[in-house]
Amino acid sequence: MPSRLSRRAFISKTGTLAGLAVANPPLWGKPDNLSSRSLRLGGPIFLKSEDPAGLAQEHRRLGYRAAYAPQVEIKDTDKIKAIIKEFAARDVALAEVGAWRNMLDVDLDKRRENLAYVQERLALAELLGARCCVDIAGSFNPHFWCGPDPKNMTEEFIDATVENCRNVIDAVKPTRTKFSIEMMPFNFPSGPDDYLKLIKKVDRKGLAVHLDACNVMNSPERMYNNGAVIDECFRKLGPWIVSCHAKDLSWEDYVQVSLREVIPGRGQLDYRAYLRGLSGLPVDAPLMLEHLKNAEEYDEGRHYIQKVAREMGLSFGVEGV
């Protein structure tokens, strides 16, 4: 299994400054009045700029009050401070720092390298005060980092995932962010009960849930009843959910079970259930659009989600264009 860097060695390696996190407390928490709270929507933007103020303002122009963390190196403390300042000034929450490496690579040297990278990404999320650093558990598939493999639902996979989550969290000891992994259709955890099992086994306050409702729809039964499945996810995992992904699923005309990701509104995912679940959480977990091709597709998906929210009497705080 991958070895874990000591906290002292890890901080020395990444060049983090202890005072930075202290000087910039988390930008989020439990709201005082849930009934009057606005939800947070976010997604990629296409502004070519390195200026934190300009990037934050572009999110607001599009109707976003949440953002993927801008590109920044962990040692660039001045830029980190500027990102925190400018995004907070415009009430744009930093929803996530993506890790997206296979913590269960079959090549053990590569696995150690990936684990160190994920630790560094969690450290960046901690400095930024992002809601979470997110990855998936990984895969034993030797050809595709997140692909299916018969061993991806075994006790060996689960035990290794528990150890990896502990290693990442213990290396950073986050207080301002959380480490989270997404449920996946064919890898553990693949549903809310699996995730509850993971939470119990990891036994760390630094672990939270990043919910991607589409990734849970791994059977006809779940997809046909996806609204009820989404309700179940929020009912069981709600206390731990800190951020969510937004996309849609559509059935393919194919003899085997086949679902394709599509722009929100073009598929069959129950967005009323999704927004209802979000509105009942104890924190204002961002809903982040992803996996679309261009600005026009993101515009379409954003407008659809905003429309459903308006019909439900919910608000994202700013509607944008």
PLY file of the C-alpha trace (Angstrom):
ply
format ascii 1.0
element vertex 321
property float x
property float y
property float z
element edge 320
property int vertex1
property int vertex2
end_header
0.00 0.00 0.00
1.13 3.59 -0.54
3.23 5.04 2.23
1.99 8.21 3.92
4.09 11.34 4.19
4.48 12.70 7.70
2.55 15.94 8.24
5.79 17.87 8.84
7.39 16.49 5.67
4.22 17.10 3.70
3.90 20.73 4.75
7.59 21.26 4.03
7.21 19.67 0.61
4.22 21.76 -0.42
5.44 25.01 1.10
2.17 25.75 2.91
2.03 28.61 5.40
0.30 27.84 8.65
-0.74 31.45 9.10
-2.59 31.63 5.79
-5.40 29.31 6.84
-5.67 31.00 10.24
-5.92 34.43 8.64
-8.64 33.27 6.25
-11.37 31.32 8.06
-13.88 29.23 6.07
-16.25 31.21 3.86
-19.14 28.91 4.56
-21.01 27.22 7.33
-24.47 26.50 8.63
-26.80 29.33 7.62
-28.91 31.03 10.27
-32.15 30.87 8.30
-32.57 27.85 6.04
-36.00 28.87 4.79
-34.71 32.13 3.30
-31.38 30.82 2.06
-30.47 31.03 -1.61
-28.92 27.97 -3.24
-25.57 28.11 -5.00
-25.09 27.18 -8.65
-21.75 27.08 -10.42
-19.85 25.78 -13.40
-16.86 26.32 -15.67
-16.36 29.75 -17.19
-14.63 30.58 -20.45
-13.02 33.92 -19.62
-9.32 33.90 -20.53
-7.89 35.67 -17.51
-5.58 35.10 -14.55
-7.11 37.98 -12.57
-9.04 36.67 -9.53
-11.33 39.74 -9.48
-12.23 39.32 -13.13
-12.82 35.59 -12.72
-15.06 36.11 -9.70
-17.04 38.81 -11.48
-17.56 36.57 -14.52
-19.12 33.93 -12.28
-21.60 36.48 -10.98
-22.35 37.71 -14.51
-23.36 34.18 -15.44
-25.60 33.78 -12.40
-23.10 31.65 -10.48
-22.46 31.93 -6.76
-20.09 28.97 -6.72
-16.92 28.18 -8.63
-14.39 25.50 -9.32
-11.13 26.61 -7.71
-9.08 28.68 -10.18
-5.71 27.34 -11.30
-3.11 28.17 -8.67
0.03 26.56 -7.30
0.07 25.70 -3.62
3.21 27.82 -3.06
1.70 30.92 -4.68
0.42 32.38 -1.42
-0.19 35.86 -2.82
-2.49 34.53 -5.54
-4.25 32.27 -3.04
-4.93 35.27 -0.82
-6.21 37.26 -3.82
-8.54 34.43 -4.86
-9.95 34.17 -1.34
-10.44 37.94 -1.12
-12.01 38.55 -4.54
-14.34 35.55 -4.57
-15.52 36.26 -1.02
-16.15 39.91 -1.91
-18.59 38.76 -4.61
-20.15 35.95 -2.53
-18.82 33.23 -4.83
-18.04 30.07 -2.88
-15.12 27.89 -3.94
-16.91 24.59 -4.35
-14.11 22.14 -4.99
-10.51 21.42 -5.80
-10.38 18.43 -8.11
-7.81 15.68 -7.55
-8.84 13.09 -10.19
-6.06 10.57 -9.81
-6.30 6.81 -9.36
-5.45 6.13 -5.74
-5.67 2.38 -6.50
-3.45 2.20 -9.56
-2.15 -1.34 -10.05
1.35 0.11 -10.47
2.38 0.69 -6.84
4.89 3.42 -7.70
2.21 5.26 -9.65
-0.22 4.70 -6.78
2.17 6.35 -4.32
2.68 9.25 -6.72
-1.08 9.67 -7.15
-1.71 9.57 -3.41
0.88 12.29 -2.82
-0.80 14.40 -5.51
-4.22 13.98 -3.88
-2.74 14.99 -0.52
-1.34 18.13 -2.11
-4.70 18.97 -3.68
-6.41 18.60 -0.31
-3.79 20.94 1.17
-4.63 23.49 -1.54
-8.34 23.16 -0.78
-7.52 23.75 2.88
-5.63 26.95 2.09
-8.38 28.21 -0.21
-11.19 27.33 2.20
-12.89 25.36 -0.59
-15.85 23.19 0.34
-13.97 20.04 -0.56
-11.20 18.30 -2.44
-12.85 15.63 -4.56
-11.64 12.44 -6.21
-13.05 8.99 -6.82
-11.92 5.91 -4.94
-10.07 4.77 -8.07
-10.01 1.49 -9.93
-8.03 -1.75 -10.27
-8.60 -1.48 -14.04
-5.07 -1.52 -15.53
-6.06 0.43 -18.66
-8.54 3.12 -17.57
-8.06 5.05 -14.32
-11.76 5.07 -13.42
-12.92 2.06 -15.44
-14.76 -1.10 -14.37
-13.00 -4.10 -12.90
-14.40 -7.22 -11.17
-12.35 -6.38 -8.07
-13.81 -2.87 -7.67
-16.57 -4.08 -5.34
-14.48 -6.46 -3.25
-13.38 -6.17 0.37
-9.83 -5.68 -0.91
-10.97 -2.57 -2.80
-13.00 -1.28 0.15
-10.16 -1.78 2.65
-7.68 -0.06 0.34
-10.07 2.86 -0.17
-10.53 3.26 3.58
-6.75 3.32 4.06
-6.30 5.83 1.24
-8.94 8.18 2.64
-7.33 8.04 6.07
-3.86 8.61 4.62
-4.97 11.68 2.67
-6.89 13.19 5.58
-4.22 12.42 8.19
-1.48 13.96 6.02
-3.27 17.32 5.87
-5.57 17.30 8.93
-8.05 19.71 7.29
-10.13 22.08 9.40
-11.48 24.43 6.69
-12.28 21.89 3.96
-13.23 18.23 3.54
-11.93 15.30 1.55
-14.62 13.63 -0.51
-14.99 10.98 -3.15
-17.77 10.55 -5.67
-19.95 7.51 -5.93
-19.39 5.68 -9.22
-21.71 3.35 -11.19
-19.39 0.33 -11.13
-16.89 1.06 -8.34
-17.30 1.25 -4.55
-19.08 3.29 -3.28
-21.93 3.00 -5.79
-24.85 4.09 -3.62
-25.79 5.79 -0.35
-25.52 2.65 1.79
-22.02 2.01 0.43
-21.07 5.58 1.31
-22.41 5.25 4.84
-20.26 2.14 5.17
-17.24 4.11 3.97
-17.90 6.99 6.37
-18.11 4.59 9.30
-14.97 2.69 8.34
-12.84 5.77 7.61
-13.92 7.35 10.91
-12.49 10.79 10.19
-14.22 14.18 10.57
-12.32 15.31 7.49
-14.34 13.02 5.20
-17.50 14.34 3.53
-19.76 13.50 0.61
-19.63 14.98 -2.86
-22.88 13.91 -4.52
-23.16 13.27 -8.25
-26.69 11.94 -8.65
-26.08 10.69 -12.18
-23.25 8.42 -11.02
-25.64 6.56 -8.73
-27.96 5.53 -11.59
-26.34 2.20 -12.40
-29.40 0.05 -13.08
-32.80 0.30 -14.81
-34.53 0.18 -11.42
-32.56 3.14 -10.10
-32.92 5.13 -13.31
-36.66 4.54 -13.66
-37.10 5.67 -10.05
-34.31 8.22 -9.97
-36.30 10.81 -8.03
-36.75 8.37 -5.17
-33.07 7.39 -5.36
-32.05 11.06 -5.16
-34.35 11.51 -2.16
-32.67 8.49 -0.53
-29.20 9.97 -1.12
-30.13 13.23 0.58
-32.01 11.49 3.39
-29.12 9.17 4.26
-26.10 11.30 3.35
-27.41 14.83 3.93
-25.37 15.58 7.08
-22.15 14.92 5.14
-22.93 16.47 1.70
-20.79 19.52 0.97
-20.98 19.84 -2.82
-22.78 18.30 -5.82
-22.37 17.89 -9.57
-25.06 18.78 -12.11
-25.63 16.95 -15.37
-28.36 14.74 -16.84
-28.83 11.20 -18.15
-30.71 9.92 -21.18
-31.46 6.36 -22.25
-29.64 5.18 -25.38
-31.56 3.19 -28.00
-29.50 0.07 -27.50
-30.30 -3.54 -26.61
-28.21 -3.41 -23.40
-28.62 -0.93 -20.55
-26.96 2.25 -21.82
-27.18 5.74 -20.33
-25.49 8.81 -21.78
-24.67 12.09 -20.05
-26.54 15.00 -21.64
-27.21 18.68 -20.97
-29.50 19.22 -17.96
-33.08 19.26 -19.23
-32.48 16.87 -22.13
-32.56 13.73 -20.03
-34.74 12.07 -17.43
-33.02 13.06 -14.18
-35.53 14.44 -11.67
-34.16 17.91 -11.01
-37.06 18.79 -8.77
-35.92 16.03 -6.42
-32.31 17.20 -6.73
-33.10 20.84 -5.89
-35.50 19.84 -3.15
-32.72 17.80 -1.54
-30.24 20.65 -1.86
-32.65 23.13 -0.30
-33.01 20.95 2.79
-29.31 20.51 3.56
-27.78 22.02 6.72
-25.20 23.85 4.53
-25.56 25.66 1.20
-23.81 22.94 -0.81
-22.99 24.19 -4.33
-24.44 22.50 -7.40
-21.73 22.48 -10.08
-22.38 21.94 -13.79
-19.81 19.71 -15.49
-18.89 17.58 -18.52
-20.48 19.82 -21.17
-18.73 20.80 -24.39
-18.87 24.59 -24.62
-20.28 27.82 -23.23
-23.54 27.41 -25.15
-24.23 24.03 -23.60
-23.47 25.37 -20.14
-25.84 28.28 -20.79
-28.60 25.84 -21.72
-28.02 23.66 -18.67
-27.82 26.65 -16.34
-31.03 28.18 -17.67
-32.88 24.88 -17.30
-31.81 24.42 -13.67
-32.68 28.04 -12.87
-36.09 27.56 -14.49
-36.86 24.47 -12.40
-35.75 26.33 -9.27
-38.06 29.27 -10.03
-40.99 26.89 -10.56
-40.28 25.44 -7.12
-40.03 28.84 -5.46
-36.28 28.45 -4.93
-33.56 30.92 -5.81
-29.86 30.86 -6.64
-29.48 34.42 -5.42
-28.73 35.87 -8.85
-30.20 34.74 -12.14
-27.56 36.05 -14.56
-28.12 36.29 -18.30
0 1
1 2
2 3
3 4
4 5
5 6
6 7
7 8
8 9
9 10
10 11
11 12
12 13
13 14
14 15
15 16
16 17
17 18
18 19
19 20
20 21
21 22
22 23
23 24
24 25
25 26
26 27
27 28
28 29
29 30
30 31
31 32
32 33
33 34
34 35
35 36
36 37
37 38
38 39
39 40
40 41
41 42
42 43
43 44
44 45
45 46
46 47
47 48
48 49
49 50
50 51
51 52
52 53
53 54
54 55
55 56
56 57
57 58
58 59
59 60
60 61
61 62
62 63
63 64
64 65
65 66
66 67
67 68
68 69
69 70
70 71
71 72
72 73
73 74
74 75
75 76
76 77
77 78
78 79
79 80
80 81
81 82
82 83
83 84
84 85
85 86
86 87
87 88
88 89
89 90
90 91
91 92
92 93
93 94
94 95
95 96
96 97
97 98
98 99
99 100
100 101
101 102
102 103
103 104
104 105
105 106
106 107
107 108
108 109
109 110
110 111
111 112
112 113
113 114
114 115
115 116
116 117
117 118
118 119
119 120
120 121
121 122
122 123
123 124
124 125
125 126
126 127
127 128
128 129
129 130
130 131
131 132
132 133
133 134
134 135
135 136
136 137
137 138
138 139
139 140
140 141
141 142
142 143
143 144
144 145
145 146
146 147
147 148
148 149
149 150
150 151
151 152
152 153
153 154
154 155
155 156
156 157
157 158
158 159
159 160
160 161
161 162
162 163
163 164
164 165
165 166
166 167
167 168
168 169
169 170
170 171
171 172
172 173
173 174
174 175
175 176
176 177
177 178
178 179
179 180
180 181
181 182
182 183
183 184
184 185
185 186
186 187
187 188
188 189
189 190
190 191
191 192
192 193
193 194
194 195
195 196
196 197
197 198
198 199
199 200
200 201
201 202
202 203
203 204
204 205
205 206
206 207
207 208
208 209
209 210
210 211
211 212
212 213
213 214
214 215
215 216
216 217
217 218
218 219
219 220
220 221
221 222
222 223
223 224
224 225
225 226
226 227
227 228
228 229
229 230
230 231
231 232
232 233
233 234
234 235
235 236
236 237
237 238
238 239
239 240
240 241
241 242
242 243
243 244
244 245
245 246
246 247
247 248
248 249
249 250
250 251
251 252
252 253
253 254
254 255
255 256
256 257
257 258
258 259
259 260
260 261
261 262
262 263
263 264
264 265
265 266
266 267
267 268
268 269
269 270
270 271
271 272
272 273
273 274
274 275
275 276
276 277
277 278
278 279
279 280
280 281
281 282
282 283
283 284
284 285
285 286
286 287
287 288
288 289
289 290
290 291
291 292
292 293
293 294
294 295
295 296
296 297
297 298
298 299
299 300
300 301
301 302
302 303
303 304
304 305
305 306
306 307
307 308
308 309
309 310
310 311
311 312
312 313
313 314
314 315
315 316
316 317
317 318
318 319
319 320
